[in-house]
Amino acid sequence: MIRLKVVQVRSALDRGARQRGTLRALGIRRIGHSVVHEDKPEIRGMIKAVEHLVTVEEIEEI
């Protein structure tokens, strides 16, 4: 199963409410905070909406 590690690297202060809400929905709280999610189309879509604020790393589980 592939999981995605999402880390916020840029501030969301000057962004719109939708982008801040997307980060909240992903569970990210601050710069440097990371969360791990299963690789699902819904999560990929949220990441795509805020790709300029986050970095994504694929984690392969055994």
PQR file with spaces between the fields and no chain letter, atoms N, CA, C, O and H, PARSE charges and radii, in Angstrom:
ATOM       1  N    MET     1       0.843   -1.179    0.000 -0.4000 1.5000
ATOM       2  CA   MET     1       0.000    0.000    0.000 -0.0000 2.0000
ATOM       3  C    MET     1       0.891    1.246    0.000  0.5500 1.7000
ATOM       4  O    MET     1       1.868    1.323    0.745 -0.5500 1.4000
ATOM       5  N    ILE     2       0.553    2.176   -0.809 -0.4000 1.5000
ATOM       6  CA   ILE     2       1.302    3.433   -0.884 -0.0000 2.0000
ATOM       7  C    ILE     2       0.601    4.475   -0.028  0.5500 1.7000
ATOM       8  O    ILE     2      -0.620    4.629   -0.066 -0.5500 1.4000
ATOM       9  H    ILE     2      -0.241    2.113   -1.414  0.4000 1.0000
ATOM      10  N    ARG     3       1.412    5.185    0.745 -0.4000 1.5000
ATOM      11  CA   ARG     3       0.902    6.280    1.564 -0.0000 2.0000
ATOM      12  C    ARG     3       1.653    7.543    1.171  0.5500 1.7000
ATOM      13  O    ARG     3       2.757    7.479    0.629 -0.5500 1.4000
ATOM      14  H    ARG     3       2.404    5.060    0.776  0.4000 1.0000
ATOM      15  N    LEU     4       1.050    8.677    1.446 -0.4000 1.5000
ATOM      16  CA   LEU     4       1.636    9.969    1.079 -0.0000 2.0000
ATOM      17  C    LEU     4       1.955   10.762    2.335  0.5500 1.7000
ATOM      18  O    LEU     4       1.096   10.941    3.198 -0.5500 1.4000
ATOM      19  H    LEU     4       0.153    8.728    1.886  0.4000 1.0000
ATOM      20  N    LYS     5       3.184   11.233    2.434 -0.4000 1.5000
ATOM      21  CA   LYS     5       3.580   12.118    3.523 -0.0000 2.0000
ATOM      22  C    LYS     5       3.536   13.539    2.974  0.5500 1.7000
ATOM      23  O    LYS     5       4.237   13.865    2.016 -0.5500 1.4000
ATOM      24  H    LYS     5       3.881   11.088    1.732  0.4000 1.0000
ATOM      25  N    VAL     6       2.711   14.374    3.585 -0.4000 1.5000
ATOM      26  CA   VAL     6       2.506   15.746    3.128 -0.0000 2.0000
ATOM      27  C    VAL     6       3.061   16.690    4.196  0.5500 1.7000
ATOM      28  O    VAL     6       2.697   16.597    5.368 -0.5500 1.4000
ATOM      29  H    VAL     6       2.142   14.109    4.363  0.4000 1.0000
ATOM      30  N    VAL     7       3.947   17.602    3.777 -0.4000 1.5000
ATOM      31  CA   VAL     7       4.580   18.553    4.690 -0.0000 2.0000
ATOM      32  C    VAL     7       4.323   19.960    4.186  0.5500 1.7000
ATOM      33  O    VAL     7       4.548   20.250    3.011 -0.5500 1.4000
ATOM      34  H    VAL     7       4.243   17.678    2.824  0.4000 1.0000
ATOM      35  N    GLN     8       3.850   20.845    5.069 -0.4000 1.5000
ATOM      36  CA   GLN     8       3.652   22.241    4.681 -0.0000 2.0000
ATOM      37  C    GLN     8       5.002   22.947    4.703  0.5500 1.7000
ATOM      38  O    GLN     8       5.735   22.878    5.689 -0.5500 1.4000
ATOM      39  H    GLN     8       3.668   20.610    6.024  0.4000 1.0000
ATOM      40  N    VAL     9       5.326   23.635    3.591 -0.4000 1.5000
ATOM      41  CA   VAL     9       6.610   24.328    3.490 -0.0000 2.0000
ATOM      42  C    VAL     9       6.464   25.832    3.305  0.5500 1.7000
ATOM      43  O    VAL     9       7.438   26.571    3.452 -0.5500 1.4000
ATOM      44  H    VAL     9       4.731   23.691    2.789  0.4000 1.0000
ATOM      45  N    ARG    10       5.258   26.292    2.985 -0.4000 1.5000
ATOM      46  CA   ARG    10       5.027   27.728    2.816 -0.0000 2.0000
ATOM      47  C    ARG    10       3.792   28.136    3.596  0.5500 1.7000
ATOM      48  O    ARG    10       2.918   27.317    3.878 -0.5500 1.4000
ATOM      49  H    ARG    10       4.467   25.692    2.866  0.4000 1.0000
ATOM      50  N    SER    11       3.733   29.409    3.938 -0.4000 1.5000
ATOM      51  CA   SER    11       2.640   29.943    4.737 -0.0000 2.0000
ATOM      52  C    SER    11       1.348   30.041    3.930  0.5500 1.7000
ATOM      53  O    SER    11       1.370   30.263    2.719 -0.5500 1.4000
ATOM      54  H    SER    11       4.443   30.075    3.709  0.4000 1.0000
ATOM      55  N    ALA    12       0.226   29.872    4.622 -0.4000 1.5000
ATOM      56  CA   ALA    12      -1.088   30.002    4.000 -0.0000 2.0000
ATOM      57  C    ALA    12      -1.784   31.296    4.421  0.5500 1.7000
ATOM      58  O    ALA    12      -2.975   31.464    4.160 -0.5500 1.4000
ATOM      59  H    ALA    12       0.208   29.692    5.606  0.4000 1.0000
ATOM      60  N    LEU    13      -1.069   32.203    5.060 -0.4000 1.5000
ATOM      61  CA   LEU    13      -1.692   33.428    5.563 -0.0000 2.0000
ATOM      62  C    LEU    13      -2.275   34.298    4.461  0.5500 1.7000
ATOM      63  O    LEU    13      -3.408   34.759    4.593 -0.5500 1.4000
ATOM      64  H    LEU    13      -0.101   32.067    5.272  0.4000 1.0000
ATOM      65  N    ASP    14      -1.550   34.537    3.391 -0.4000 1.5000
ATOM      66  CA   ASP    14      -2.025   35.422    2.326 -0.0000 2.0000
ATOM      67  C    ASP    14      -2.789   34.681    1.246  0.5500 1.7000
ATOM      68  O    ASP    14      -2.978   35.212    0.151 -0.5500 1.4000
ATOM      69  H    ASP    14      -0.629   34.162    3.283  0.4000 1.0000
ATOM      70  N    ARG    15      -3.228   33.471    1.529 -0.4000 1.5000
ATOM      71  CA   ARG    15      -3.974   32.672    0.549 -0.0000 2.0000
ATOM      72  C    ARG    15      -5.462   32.809    0.842  0.5500 1.7000
ATOM      73  O    ARG    15      -5.860   33.359    1.869 -0.5500 1.4000
ATOM      74  H    ARG    15      -3.074   33.040    2.418  0.4000 1.0000
ATOM      75  N    GLY    16      -6.260   32.311   -0.059 -0.4000 1.5000
ATOM      76  CA   GLY    16      -7.700   32.387    0.120 -0.0000 2.0000
ATOM      77  C    GLY    16      -8.196   31.413    1.177  0.5500 1.7000
ATOM      78  O    GLY    16      -7.467   30.530    1.628 -0.5500 1.4000
ATOM      79  H    GLY    16      -5.936   31.865   -0.893  0.4000 1.0000
ATOM      80  N    ALA    17      -9.443   31.593    1.557 -0.4000 1.5000
ATOM      81  CA   ALA    17     -10.045   30.740    2.576 -0.0000 2.0000
ATOM      82  C    ALA    17     -10.145   29.288    2.100  0.5500 1.7000
ATOM      83  O    ALA    17     -10.054   28.365    2.910 -0.5500 1.4000
ATOM      84  H    ALA    17     -10.036   32.310    1.191  0.4000 1.0000
ATOM      85  N    ARG    18     -10.329   29.083    0.804 -0.4000 1.5000
ATOM      86  CA   ARG    18     -10.415   27.709    0.284 -0.0000 2.0000
ATOM      87  C    ARG    18      -9.105   26.959    0.471  0.5500 1.7000
ATOM      88  O    ARG    18      -9.111   25.784    0.835 -0.5500 1.4000
ATOM      89  H    ARG    18     -10.402   29.833    0.146  0.4000 1.0000
ATOM      90  N    GLN    19      -7.977   27.631    0.224 -0.4000 1.5000
ATOM      91  CA   GLN    19      -6.680   26.969    0.380 -0.0000 2.0000
ATOM      92  C    GLN    19      -6.380   26.697    1.845  0.5500 1.7000
ATOM      93  O    GLN    19      -5.857   25.636    2.184 -0.5500 1.4000
ATOM      94  H    GLN    19      -7.972   28.586   -0.072  0.4000 1.0000
ATOM      95  N    ARG    20      -6.705   27.638    2.712 -0.4000 1.5000
ATOM      96  CA   ARG    20      -6.518   27.402    4.147 -0.0000 2.0000
ATOM      97  C    ARG    20      -7.410   26.262    4.613  0.5500 1.7000
ATOM      98  O    ARG    20      -6.995   25.444    5.435 -0.5500 1.4000
ATOM      99  H    ARG    20      -7.130   28.501    2.436  0.4000 1.0000
ATOM     100  N    GLY    21      -8.624   26.203    4.097 -0.4000 1.5000
ATOM     101  CA   GLY    21      -9.541   25.119    4.448 -0.0000 2.0000
ATOM     102  C    GLY    21      -9.056   23.768    3.952  0.5500 1.7000
ATOM     103  O    GLY    21      -9.229   22.755    4.631 -0.5500 1.4000
ATOM     104  H    GLY    21      -8.960   26.867    3.429  0.4000 1.0000
ATOM     105  N    THR    22      -8.453   23.747    2.776 -0.4000 1.5000
ATOM     106  CA   THR    22      -7.907   22.503    2.239 -0.0000 2.0000
ATOM     107  C    THR    22      -6.765   22.000    3.111  0.5500 1.7000
ATOM     108  O    THR    22      -6.675   20.802    3.380 -0.5500 1.4000
ATOM     109  H    THR    22      -8.313   24.569    2.225  0.4000 1.0000
ATOM     110  N    LEU    23      -5.898   22.895    3.553 -0.4000 1.5000
ATOM     111  CA   LEU    23      -4.817   22.492    4.455 -0.0000 2.0000
ATOM     112  C    LEU    23      -5.387   21.937    5.758  0.5500 1.7000
ATOM     113  O    LEU    23      -4.900   20.932    6.278 -0.5500 1.4000
ATOM     114  H    LEU    23      -5.971   23.868    3.335  0.4000 1.0000
ATOM     115  N    ARG    24      -6.419   22.594    6.281 -0.4000 1.5000
ATOM     116  CA   ARG    24      -7.068   22.110    7.500 -0.0000 2.0000
ATOM     117  C    ARG    24      -7.678   20.728    7.287  0.5500 1.7000
ATOM     118  O    ARG    24      -7.591   19.863    8.159 -0.5500 1.4000
ATOM     119  H    ARG    24      -6.815   23.410    5.859  0.4000 1.0000
ATOM     120  N    ALA    25      -8.294   20.525    6.126 -0.4000 1.5000
ATOM     121  CA   ALA    25      -8.910   19.237    5.813 -0.0000 2.0000
ATOM     122  C    ALA    25      -7.859   18.132    5.698  0.5500 1.7000
ATOM     123  O    ALA    25      -8.124   16.975    6.026 -0.5500 1.4000
ATOM     124  H    ALA    25      -8.364   21.228    5.418  0.4000 1.0000
ATOM     125  N    LEU    26      -6.674   18.498    5.235 -0.4000 1.5000
ATOM     126  CA   LEU    26      -5.579   17.531    5.171 -0.0000 2.0000
ATOM     127  C    LEU    26      -5.007   17.246    6.561  0.5500 1.7000
ATOM     128  O    LEU    26      -4.314   16.246    6.746 -0.5500 1.4000
ATOM     129  H    LEU    26      -6.459   19.438    4.969  0.4000 1.0000
ATOM     130  N    GLY    27      -5.286   18.103    7.528 -0.4000 1.5000
ATOM     131  CA   GLY    27      -4.792   17.915    8.886 -0.0000 2.0000
ATOM     132  C    GLY    27      -3.495   18.631    9.166  0.5500 1.7000
ATOM     133  O    GLY    27      -2.845   18.366   10.177 -0.5500 1.4000
ATOM     134  H    GLY    27      -5.850   18.916    7.377  0.4000 1.0000
ATOM     135  N    ILE    28      -3.108   19.539    8.283 -0.4000 1.5000
ATOM     136  CA   ILE    28      -1.857   20.278    8.442 -0.0000 2.0000
ATOM     137  C    ILE    28      -2.141   21.551    9.224  0.5500 1.7000
ATOM     138  O    ILE    28      -3.088   22.276    8.919 -0.5500 1.4000
ATOM     139  H    ILE    28      -3.637   19.754    7.462  0.4000 1.0000
ATOM     140  N    ARG    29      -1.316   21.822   10.239 -0.4000 1.5000
ATOM     141  CA   ARG    29      -1.575   22.941   11.129 -0.0000 2.0000
ATOM     142  C    ARG    29      -0.611   24.113   10.981  0.5500 1.7000
ATOM     143  O    ARG    29      -1.006   25.261   11.187 -0.5500 1.4000
ATOM     144  H    ARG    29      -0.547   21.233   10.487  0.4000 1.0000
ATOM     145  N    ARG    30       0.648   23.845   10.626 -0.4000 1.5000
ATOM     146  CA   ARG    30       1.652   24.913   10.587 -0.0000 2.0000
ATOM     147  C    ARG    30       2.781   24.519    9.636  0.5500 1.7000
ATOM     148  O    ARG    30       2.834   23.384    9.163 -0.5500 1.4000
ATOM     149  H    ARG    30       0.968   22.913   10.459  0.4000 1.0000
ATOM     150  N    ILE    31       3.674   25.453    9.363 -0.4000 1.5000
ATOM     151  CA   ILE    31       4.825   25.169    8.517 -0.0000 2.0000
ATOM     152  C    ILE    31       5.701   24.122    9.218  0.5500 1.7000
ATOM     153  O    ILE    31       5.989   24.234   10.409 -0.5500 1.4000
ATOM     154  H    ILE    31       3.631   26.375    9.748  0.4000 1.0000
ATOM     155  N    GLY    32       6.110   23.127    8.470 -0.4000 1.5000
ATOM     156  CA   GLY    32       6.935   22.062    9.018 -0.0000 2.0000
ATOM     157  C    GLY    32       6.144   20.880    9.545  0.5500 1.7000
ATOM     158  O    GLY    32       6.709   19.817    9.799 -0.5500 1.4000
ATOM     159  H    GLY    32       5.877   23.036    7.502  0.4000 1.0000
ATOM     160  N    HIS    33       4.839   21.059    9.711 -0.4000 1.5000
ATOM     161  CA   HIS    33       3.993   19.978   10.198 -0.0000 2.0000
ATOM     162  C    HIS    33       3.747   18.985    9.072  0.5500 1.7000
ATOM     163  O    HIS    33       3.534   19.385    7.927 -0.5500 1.4000
ATOM     164  H    HIS    33       4.380   21.923    9.504  0.4000 1.0000
ATOM     165  N    SER    34       3.776   17.691    9.386 -0.4000 1.5000
ATOM     166  CA   SER    34       3.555   16.679    8.355 -0.0000 2.0000
ATOM     167  C    SER    34       2.449   15.718    8.788  0.5500 1.7000
ATOM     168  O    SER    34       2.233   15.483    9.977 -0.5500 1.4000
ATOM     169  H    SER    34       3.949   17.366   10.316  0.4000 1.0000
ATOM     170  N    VAL    35       1.767   15.180    7.805 -0.4000 1.5000
ATOM     171  CA   VAL    35       0.733   14.174    8.022 -0.0000 2.0000
ATOM     172  C    VAL    35       0.916   13.075    6.979  0.5500 1.7000
ATOM     173  O    VAL    35       1.509   13.298    5.924 -0.5500 1.4000
ATOM     174  H    VAL    35       1.942   15.371    6.839  0.4000 1.0000
ATOM     175  N    VAL    36       0.403   11.895    7.286 -0.4000 1.5000
ATOM     176  CA   VAL    36       0.480   10.770    6.364 -0.0000 2.0000
ATOM     177  C    VAL    36      -0.933   10.332    6.032  0.5500 1.7000
ATOM     178  O    VAL    36      -1.747   10.108    6.927 -0.5500 1.4000
ATOM     179  H    VAL    36      -0.078   11.713    8.143  0.4000 1.0000
ATOM     180  N    HIS    37      -1.225   10.209    4.738 -0.4000 1.5000
ATOM     181  CA   HIS    37      -2.543    9.794    4.268 -0.0000 2.0000
ATOM     182  C    HIS    37      -2.390    8.634    3.294  0.5500 1.7000
ATOM     183  O    HIS    37      -1.340    8.457    2.677 -0.5500 1.4000
ATOM     184  H    HIS    37      -0.563   10.391    4.011  0.4000 1.0000
ATOM     185  N    GLU    38      -3.449    7.851    3.167 -0.4000 1.5000
ATOM     186  CA   GLU    38      -3.479    6.822    2.134 -0.0000 2.0000
ATOM     187  C    GLU    38      -3.569    7.497    0.772  0.5500 1.7000
ATOM     188  O    GLU    38      -4.122    8.590    0.646 -0.5500 1.4000
ATOM     189  H    GLU    38      -4.303    7.994    3.668  0.4000 1.0000
ATOM     190  N    ASP    39      -3.027    6.844   -0.237 -0.4000 1.5000
ATOM     191  CA   ASP    39      -3.049    7.391   -1.592 -0.0000 2.0000
ATOM     192  C    ASP    39      -4.422    7.149   -2.210  0.5500 1.7000
ATOM     193  O    ASP    39      -4.699    6.069   -2.732 -0.5500 1.4000
ATOM     194  H    ASP    39      -2.578    5.957   -0.135  0.4000 1.0000
ATOM     195  N    LYS    40      -5.276    8.166   -2.146 -0.4000 1.5000
ATOM     196  CA   LYS    40      -6.630    8.112   -2.697 -0.0000 2.0000
ATOM     197  C    LYS    40      -6.818    9.293   -3.640  0.5500 1.7000
ATOM     198  O    LYS    40      -6.137   10.308   -3.492 -0.5500 1.4000
ATOM     199  H    LYS    40      -5.051    9.043   -1.722  0.4000 1.0000
ATOM     200  N    PRO    41      -7.718    9.184   -4.598 -0.5600 1.5000
ATOM     201  CA   PRO    41      -7.962   10.309   -5.510  0.2800 2.0000
ATOM     202  C    PRO    41      -8.402   11.581   -4.786  0.5500 1.7000
ATOM     203  O    PRO    41      -8.064   12.683   -5.219 -0.5500 1.4000
ATOM     204  N    GLU    42      -9.148   11.443   -3.696 -0.4000 1.5000
ATOM     205  CA   GLU    42      -9.617   12.613   -2.956 -0.0000 2.0000
ATOM     206  C    GLU    42      -8.441   13.372   -2.334  0.5500 1.7000
ATOM     207  O    GLU    42      -8.390   14.601   -2.365 -0.5500 1.4000
ATOM     208  H    GLU    42      -9.423   10.548   -3.345  0.4000 1.0000
ATOM     209  N    ILE    43      -7.510   12.620   -1.778 -0.4000 1.5000
ATOM     210  CA   ILE    43      -6.334   13.233   -1.159 -0.0000 2.0000
ATOM     211  C    ILE    43      -5.446   13.862   -2.230  0.5500 1.7000
ATOM     212  O    ILE    43      -4.924   14.960   -2.037 -0.5500 1.4000
ATOM     213  H    ILE    43      -7.552   11.621   -1.754  0.4000 1.0000
ATOM     214  N    ARG    44      -5.273   13.169   -3.360 -0.4000 1.5000
ATOM     215  CA   ARG    44      -4.472   13.716   -4.462 -0.0000 2.0000
ATOM     216  C    ARG    44      -5.063   15.035   -4.952  0.5500 1.7000
ATOM     217  O    ARG    44      -4.322   15.964   -5.273 -0.5500 1.4000
ATOM     218  H    ARG    44      -5.697   12.277   -3.517  0.4000 1.0000
ATOM     219  N    GLY    45      -6.385   15.125   -5.011 -0.4000 1.5000
ATOM     220  CA   GLY    45      -7.038   16.360   -5.444 -0.0000 2.0000
ATOM     221  C    GLY    45      -6.801   17.506   -4.480  0.5500 1.7000
ATOM     222  O    GLY    45      -6.567   18.639   -4.901 -0.5500 1.4000
ATOM     223  H    GLY    45      -6.988   14.371   -4.750  0.4000 1.0000
ATOM     224  N    MET    46      -6.860   17.216   -3.182 -0.4000 1.5000
ATOM     225  CA   MET    46      -6.586   18.261   -2.191 -0.0000 2.0000
ATOM     226  C    MET    46      -5.133   18.718   -2.278  0.5500 1.7000
ATOM     227  O    MET    46      -4.845   19.910   -2.170 -0.5500 1.4000
ATOM     228  H    MET    46      -7.050   16.295   -2.840  0.4000 1.0000
ATOM     229  N    ILE    47      -4.218   17.769   -2.474 -0.4000 1.5000
ATOM     230  CA   ILE    47      -2.810   18.122   -2.607 -0.0000 2.0000
ATOM     231  C    ILE    47      -2.592   18.984   -3.845  0.5500 1.7000
ATOM     232  O    ILE    47      -1.822   19.944   -3.802 -0.5500 1.4000
ATOM     233  H    ILE    47      -4.452   16.801   -2.562  0.4000 1.0000
ATOM     234  N    LYS    48      -3.253   18.655   -4.933 -0.4000 1.5000
ATOM     235  CA   LYS    48      -3.124   19.422   -6.178 -0.0000 2.0000
ATOM     236  C    LYS    48      -3.572   20.873   -5.970  0.5500 1.7000
ATOM     237  O    LYS    48      -3.004   21.790   -6.563 -0.5500 1.4000
ATOM     238  H    LYS    48      -3.878   17.875   -4.968  0.4000 1.0000
ATOM     239  N    ALA    49      -4.587   21.078   -5.132 -0.4000 1.5000
ATOM     240  CA   ALA    49      -5.099   22.427   -4.890 -0.0000 2.0000
ATOM     241  C    ALA    49      -4.113   23.293   -4.117  0.5500 1.7000
ATOM     242  O    ALA    49      -4.138   24.517   -4.243 -0.5500 1.4000
ATOM     243  H    ALA    49      -5.048   20.334   -4.651  0.4000 1.0000
ATOM     244  N    VAL    50      -3.247   22.677   -3.319 -0.4000 1.5000
ATOM     245  CA   VAL    50      -2.301   23.447   -2.504 -0.0000 2.0000
ATOM     246  C    VAL    50      -0.856   23.006   -2.757  0.5500 1.7000
ATOM     247  O    VAL    50      -0.012   23.099   -1.866 -0.5500 1.4000
ATOM     248  H    VAL    50      -3.226   21.683   -3.216  0.4000 1.0000
ATOM     249  N    GLU    51      -0.575   22.529   -3.967 -0.4000 1.5000
ATOM     250  CA   GLU    51       0.754   21.986   -4.266 -0.0000 2.0000
ATOM     251  C    GLU    51       1.877   23.005   -4.135  0.5500 1.7000
ATOM     252  O    GLU    51       3.034   22.627   -3.948 -0.5500 1.4000
ATOM     253  H    GLU    51      -1.261   22.454   -4.691  0.4000 1.0000
ATOM     254  N    HIS    52       1.555   24.283   -4.229 -0.4000 1.5000
ATOM     255  CA   HIS    52       2.568   25.327   -4.086 -0.0000 2.0000
ATOM     256  C    HIS    52       2.903   25.607   -2.623  0.5500 1.7000
ATOM     257  O    HIS    52       3.843   26.350   -2.339 -0.5500 1.4000
ATOM     258  H    HIS    52       0.616   24.590   -4.381  0.4000 1.0000
ATOM     259  N    LEU    53       2.147   25.023   -1.691 -0.4000 1.5000
ATOM     260  CA   LEU    53       2.369   25.233   -0.259 -0.0000 2.0000
ATOM     261  C    LEU    53       2.949   24.014    0.440  0.5500 1.7000
ATOM     262  O    LEU    53       3.410   24.119    1.576 -0.5500 1.4000
ATOM     263  H    LEU    53       1.384   24.420   -1.921  0.4000 1.0000
ATOM     264  N    VAL    54       2.937   22.862   -0.215 -0.4000 1.5000
ATOM     265  CA   VAL    54       3.336   21.611    0.428 -0.0000 2.0000
ATOM     266  C    VAL    54       4.337   20.835   -0.418  0.5500 1.7000
ATOM     267  O    VAL    54       4.495   21.091   -1.612 -0.5500 1.4000
ATOM     268  H    VAL    54       2.562   22.777   -1.139  0.4000 1.0000
ATOM     269  N    THR    55       5.009   19.884    0.221 -0.4000 1.5000
ATOM     270  CA   THR    55       5.800   18.893   -0.495 -0.0000 2.0000
ATOM     271  C    THR    55       5.181   17.528   -0.191  0.5500 1.7000
ATOM     272  O    THR    55       4.606   17.314    0.877 -0.5500 1.4000
ATOM     273  H    THR    55       4.881   19.677    1.191  0.4000 1.0000
ATOM     274  N    VAL    56       5.312   16.613   -1.149 -0.4000 1.5000
ATOM     275  CA   VAL    56       4.703   15.290   -1.015 -0.0000 2.0000
ATOM     276  C    VAL    56       5.767   14.231   -1.251  0.5500 1.7000
ATOM     277  O    VAL    56       6.577   14.332   -2.173 -0.5500 1.4000
ATOM     278  H    VAL    56       5.780   16.787   -2.016  0.4000 1.0000
ATOM     279  N    GLU    57       5.747   13.213   -0.400 -0.4000 1.5000
ATOM     280  CA   GLU    57       6.680   12.105   -0.521 -0.0000 2.0000
ATOM     281  C    GLU    57       5.876   10.815   -0.435  0.5500 1.7000
ATOM     282  O    GLU    57       5.043   10.653    0.457 -0.5500 1.4000
ATOM     283  H    GLU    57       5.088   13.131    0.348  0.4000 1.0000
ATOM     284  N    GLU    58       6.126    9.906   -1.359 -0.4000 1.5000
ATOM     285  CA   GLU    58       5.449    8.611   -1.323 -0.0000 2.0000
ATOM     286  C    GLU    58       6.183    7.678   -0.378  0.5500 1.7000
ATOM     287  O    GLU    58       7.408    7.561   -0.432 -0.5500 1.4000
ATOM     288  H    GLU    58       6.803   10.039   -2.083  0.4000 1.0000
ATOM     289  N    ILE    59       5.429    7.014    0.490 -0.4000 1.5000
ATOM     290  CA   ILE    59       5.985    6.067    1.437 -0.0000 2.0000
ATOM     291  C    ILE    59       5.427    4.694    1.090  0.5500 1.7000
ATOM     292  O    ILE    59       4.211    4.510    1.027 -0.5500 1.4000
ATOM     293  H    ILE    59       4.435    7.108    0.534  0.4000 1.0000
ATOM     294  N    GLU    60       6.294    3.752    0.870 -0.4000 1.5000
ATOM     295  CA   GLU    60       5.878    2.394    0.512 -0.0000 2.0000
ATOM     296  C    GLU    60       5.899    1.552    1.782  0.5500 1.7000
ATOM     297  O    GLU    60       6.935    1.446    2.438 -0.5500 1.4000
ATOM     298  H    GLU    60       7.282    3.901    0.922  0.4000 1.0000
ATOM     299  N    GLU    61       4.762    0.952    2.132 -0.4000 1.5000
ATOM     300  CA   GLU    61       4.684    0.089    3.312 -0.0000 2.0000
ATOM     301  C    GLU    61       4.844   -1.357    2.898  0.5500 1.7000
ATOM     302  O    GLU    61       4.396   -1.774    1.830 -0.5500 1.4000
ATOM     303  H    GLU    61       3.921    1.038    1.599  0.4000 1.0000
ATOM     304  N    ILE    62       5.489   -2.107    3.761 -0.4000 1.5000
ATOM     305  CA   ILE    62       5.713   -3.528    3.485 -0.0000 2.0000
ATOM     306  C    ILE    62       4.581   -4.350    4.027  0.5500 1.7000
ATOM     307  O    ILE    62       4.587   -5.573    3.894 -0.5500 1.4000
ATOM     308  H    ILE    62       5.853   -1.768    4.628  0.4000 1.0000
